[in-house]
Every structure is written in C-alpha cells, then in structure tokens.
Amino acid sequence: MDLHTLLIQLLNGVQYGLLLFLVASGLTLIFGTMGVINLAHGSFYMVGAYMAFVLSSATGSLLAGVVVGLGLSVALGVALEWGLFSRLYHRDHLDQVLLTFGLILVFEEVRSLLVGNDVHGVPVPPLLAGSIPLTATLSYPVYRLFISAVCLAIAGLLWVLIQRTRLGMMIRAGASNREMVQSLGLNIELIYRVVFALGVALAAFAGMIAAPVSSVYPGMGTHVLIICFVVVVMGGIGSVRGALFAALLIGVVDTFGRVFLPQAAGVTVYLIMAAVLLWRPEGLFRTI
C-alpha cells in the first residue's frame, strides 16, 4: 500500500471518527448529565438520515432539508423529554432500558409505515460533489472533507458551550449534583430538557450529513448505537472531550483494521476498548 492510499484511509478514519463523535457526544451528555441510559439514541441518528432523504427530496436541497430537520429534531427531543424521559430520573436503570428499547421498536415501525423498507440514496449537494486529486489515479471526495470540517467546528462549539458559557456551567453543575442545583433556585428540569434536545439534535444532524455517504436504510441506528456506547465507555462516561478522543481512535483503528485485518475487522474495536479499560477503568477522561 502506497503513501497516498494510506492518506486516504487515514482521512476516512478521521471522518468516520468525527461522525461517531457527533452521535456519541449527545449520548454522553444525556447519560452524564441526566443519568439516563438511552438505548434509543441510535434511532435519532436513523431519524435524521430519513429526514434528510424526505426533506431534501421535498425541497430539492440537502441544506434546506438539514435546516428544517434540525428544527424538527429539537422539537422531537423536547417532546420526548417532557412526555417520557422526565419521568425516569428517579427510576431504576432497568425502567430506562425498557422504555428506550421500546422506543427503538416504535421508531422502526413508524419508519416502516411512513417511508417503507427500501434502501434510499441522498445526493451530494452539487457544490460539494467534486473530488480533490491526490495522484493521477487517486482523488478524495470534497464532501467527506466537508463532513470532517463541520464535525470539528461543532466539537469546538460544544467545548465553548460547556466550558465558557453560563448554560455550560449549569449543565456541569447539574451533572455533578442535581439536588444542590435545585437548592440554588435553578430550573434543573429546563436544563435537562435543553441537554436532551441538544443530544437528539446532534445525533439527528450526524444522520443527516452522513446520509449522502452511507445511504439510508432500515436499522441503520443499531450499529451506530453499539459503537457509540463503546466510544462513551472508552472516553469516560459523561466526558465530551473523552468522546472526541475515543471516537477518533476507534474511527482510525476500525478503518485500518478493515484494510489490514479484514478477517478480524469486527473485533479490533473491542480489543482497543478492552486495552484502554485495562489501563484506565474509568475511561480516558472523567469530567464532562
């Protein structure tokens, strides 16, 4: 394998890792702040992908579909937190698992009724449809670079939100001690609603921008959910910074594993997770 092919695989690994980070950051925010095990998080990724397909077909523009889809995903997050998840904060984790697993089934059935069970493609926007030539025979799609740039920008905005804003201070306080935040007069219910809506929007947005690359198909959220739990555990439960480092590590390892060790492609990610947890059982980072 020559240097240019290695570069392409590295770019693919980084792009995949950053996309995983978008989904996993919402999952780790929800679990780290609210203490809710959300097995339905992968379904939000699937919902985002299907919204990109339906809305881009209706509007003729992926950008317009993403803008409308983001608004719908925030509304979905607010509705789910208000109607269902707000009743789980003082319940056992088993209740949370049962409810969120039930939501997976509901989302899959609604998807089947509304869109069907076919595989769909979402066209890349014409402005981003080109490729950057690396050699006379190799090139790299501009859209994949666009995905990486957008994910990095969102990672930076998340860091600013959590570490440099008043809302971020309240989120970190709520994750640390809910009762103390309530005793200080802050509306912890509103904070949780914002966090949950943000987590849903991040997962749905990841599905929207990934749709032109991965296509849209039934059950696409299940695989992403499993890998995202690996990212959350490796990075440290509740740590957005840890989710970024773990997602990048998994993205690169998984990509190169499929190239150099195709027979063990499904095992390499879990071996890396086992190695990290043996070294640091609490994950790479501890704080949100």
C-alpha positions in Angstrom: 0.0 0.0 0.0 1.5 3.3 -1.1 1.6 6.6 0.9 -1.4 8.1 -1.0 -3.6 5.2 -0.2 -2.6 5.3 3.4 -3.5 9.0 3.4 -6.9 8.3 2.0 -7.6 5.6 4.7 -6.4 8.0 7.4 -8.8 10.7 6.1 -11.6 8.1 6.0 -10.8 7.0 9.6 -10.8 10.6 10.9 -14.0 11.4 9.1 -15.7 8.3 10.5 -14.4 9.0 13.9 -15.7 12.6 13.9 -19.1 11.5 12.7 -19.1 9.0 15.6 -18.2 11.8 17.9 -21.3 13.8 16.9 -23.6 10.9 17.9 -21.6 9.8 20.9 -21.3 13.4 22.3 -25.1 13.6 22.6 -25.2 10.2 24.2 -22.6 11.0 26.8 -24.2 14.4 27.5 -27.5 12.8 28.2 -26.1 10.0 30.3 -23.5 12.1 32.1 -25.9 14.9 32.9 -29.3 13.2 33.3 -28.2 9.7 34.3 -30.5 8.1 31.7 -29.4 5.1 29.7 -30.8 5.9 26.3 -30.8 2.9 24.0 -32.9 4.8 21.5 -30.1 7.2 20.8 -29.2 5.4 17.6 -32.7 5.8 16.4 -32.3 9.5 16.5 -29.4 9.1 14.0 -31.7 7.0 11.8 -34.5 9.6 12.1 -32.0 12.3 11.0 -30.9 10.3 7.9 -34.5 9.6 6.9 -35.4 13.3 7.4 -32.5 14.2 5.1 -33.9 11.9 2.5 -37.5 13.0 2.8 -36.9 16.7 3.2 -34.1 17.0 0.6 -36.5 15.3 -1.9 -39.3 17.6 -1.0 -37.2 20.9 -1.1 -34.7 19.9 -3.7 -31.8 20.9 -1.4 -29.9 19.0 1.3 -29.1 22.2 3.1 -32.8 23.2 3.3 -33.6 19.7 4.5 -30.9 19.8 7.2 -32.1 23.2 8.5 -35.8 22.0 8.7 -34.7 18.7 10.1 -32.7 20.3 12.9 -35.8 22.2 14.0 -37.9 19.0 13.9 -35.2 17.1 15.8 -35.0 19.7 18.6 -38.8 19.6 18.8 -38.7 15.8 19.0 -36.2 16.0 21.8 -38.2 18.5 23.8 -41.4 16.4 23.3 -39.7 13.1 24.3 -38.0 14.6 27.4 -41.2 16.3 28.5 -43.5 13.4 27.8 -41.3 10.3 28.7 -37.8 10.9 30.0 -38.7 13.4 32.7 -40.4 10.5 34.4 -37.3 8.4 34.5 -34.9 10.5 36.5 -35.7 8.8 39.8 -36.4 5.3 38.4 -34.1 2.3 38.1 -31.9 1.8 35.1 -34.0 -1.2 34.2 -37.0 1.1 33.6 -34.9 3.3 31.4 -33.7 0.4 29.4 -37.2 -1.0 28.9 -38.6 2.4 27.8 -35.8 3.3 25.4 -35.7 -0.2 23.9 -39.5 0.2 23.3 -38.8 3.5 21.6 -36.4 1.7 19.2 -39.3 -0.6 18.1 -41.7 2.4 17.8 -39.3 4.4 15.6 -38.6 1.4 13.4 -42.3 0.7 12.9 -43.1 4.3 12.2 -40.3 4.5 9.7 -41.5 1.4 8.0 -45.1 2.7 7.8 -44.1 6.2 6.5 -41.1 5.5 4.2 -41.0 1.8 3.7 -38.2 -0.7 4.0 -36.2 0.1 0.9 -32.7 1.5 0.8 -32.5 5.1 -0.3 -29.8 7.4 -1.5 -29.4 11.1 -0.8 -27.5 13.0 -3.5 -24.4 15.1 -2.5 -25.0 18.8 -3.0 -23.6 19.9 -6.4 -21.3 22.4 -4.7 -19.6 19.6 -2.8 -19.8 16.9 -5.4 -16.2 17.2 -6.6 -13.0 15.5 -5.6 -9.5 16.7 -4.8 -6.9 14.9 -6.9 -4.1 13.3 -4.9 -2.3 11.5 -7.8 -3.1 10.8 -11.4 -5.4 8.0 -10.4 -6.5 8.8 -6.8 -8.7 11.5 -5.5 -10.7 12.3 -2.4 -14.3 13.5 -2.2 -14.8 17.1 -1.2 -18.0 16.1 0.7 -16.1 13.8 3.1 -13.7 16.7 3.9 -16.8 18.9 4.4 -18.2 16.4 6.9 -14.9 16.4 8.9 -14.7 20.2 8.9 -18.3 20.5 10.1 -17.8 18.0 12.9 -14.6 19.7 14.1 -16.5 23.1 14.1 -19.3 21.5 16.2 -16.7 20.0 18.6 -15.3 23.4 19.1 -18.7 25.0 19.7 -19.6 22.2 22.2 -16.4 23.0 24.1 -17.2 26.7 24.2 -20.8 25.9 25.2 -19.8 23.6 28.1 -16.7 25.3 29.4 -17.2 29.0 28.6 -20.9 29.8 29.0 -23.4 30.1 31.8 -25.5 27.4 30.4 -22.5 25.1 30.3 -21.7 25.9 33.9 -25.3 24.9 34.8 -25.0 21.7 32.8 -21.8 20.8 34.6 -23.3 21.6 37.9 -26.4 19.6 37.2 -24.3 16.6 36.2 -22.3 16.9 39.4 -25.1 17.5 42.0 -28.7 17.8 40.9 -30.0 18.5 44.4 -27.6 21.3 45.0 -28.5 23.0 41.7 -32.2 22.8 42.7 -31.5 24.2 46.1 -29.8 27.2 44.4 -33.0 28.0 42.6 -32.0 26.9 39.1 -34.6 25.2 36.9 -33.0 21.7 36.6 -35.9 20.4 34.6 -35.3 23.1 31.9 -31.6 22.3 31.9 -32.3 18.6 31.4 -34.8 19.4 28.6 -32.1 21.6 26.8 -29.5 18.8 27.2 -31.8 16.1 25.9 -32.9 18.3 22.9 -29.2 19.0 22.2 -28.3 15.3 22.3 -31.1 14.4 19.9 -30.2 17.2 17.5 -26.5 16.1 17.5 -27.5 12.5 16.6 -30.0 13.6 14.0 -27.6 16.0 12.4 -25.0 13.3 12.2 -27.5 11.1 10.4 -28.4 14.0 8.0 -24.9 14.8 6.9 -23.9 11.1 6.8 -26.9 10.1 4.5 -25.2 11.0 1.2 -22.2 8.9 2.1 -23.7 5.8 3.8 -27.2 5.9 2.2 -30.4 5.5 4.2 -31.6 2.0 5.2 -33.7 0.3 7.9 -31.9 -0.5 11.2 -29.0 1.9 10.5 -29.1 3.2 14.0 -28.4 -0.1 15.7 -24.8 -0.5 14.6 -24.1 3.2 15.3 -25.6 2.8 18.8 -23.3 -0.1 19.7 -20.2 1.7 18.5 -21.2 4.9 20.3 -21.6 3.0 23.6 -18.0 1.8 23.1 -16.9 5.5 22.5 -18.7 6.7 25.6 -17.2 3.9 27.8 -13.7 4.4 26.4 -13.8 8.2 26.6 -15.3 8.3 30.2 -19.0 8.3 30.9 -20.1 11.9 30.7 -17.0 13.3 29.1 -17.4 15.1 25.8 -13.7 15.6 25.5 -13.2 11.8 26.1 -15.8 11.0 23.5 -13.9 13.0 20.9 -10.6 11.3 21.5 -12.2 7.8 21.8 -14.2 8.4 18.6 -11.1 9.4 16.6 -9.2 6.4 18.0 -12.0 4.0 17.1 -12.5 5.5 13.7 -8.9 5.2 12.7 -8.5 1.7 14.2 -11.7 0.4 12.6 -10.8 1.8 9.2 -7.2 0.4 9.1 -8.4 -2.8 10.7 -10.7 -3.4 7.8 -7.8 -2.8 5.4 -5.0 -4.8 7.0 -7.0 -7.3 9.1 -10.3 -7.9 7.2 -10.8 -11.3 9.0 -10.8 -9.6 12.4 -12.4 -6.3 11.3 -15.3 -6.7 13.8 -13.0 -7.4 16.7 -10.3 -4.7 16.6 -12.6 -2.0 18.0 -13.4 -4.1 21.1 -9.8 -5.2 21.6 -8.9 -1.5 21.7 -11.7 -0.8 24.2 -10.5 -3.7 26.4 -6.9 -2.4 26.3 -8.0 1.2 27.2 -10.2 0.0 30.1 -7.5 -2.3 31.5 -5.2 0.8 31.5 -7.9 3.3 32.7 -11.0 1.6 34.0 -12.8 4.9 34.4 -12.1 5.8 30.7 -9.7 8.4 29.2 -11.3 11.4 30.9 -13.6 11.7 34.0 -15.2 15.2 33.7 -17.9 16.4 31.3 
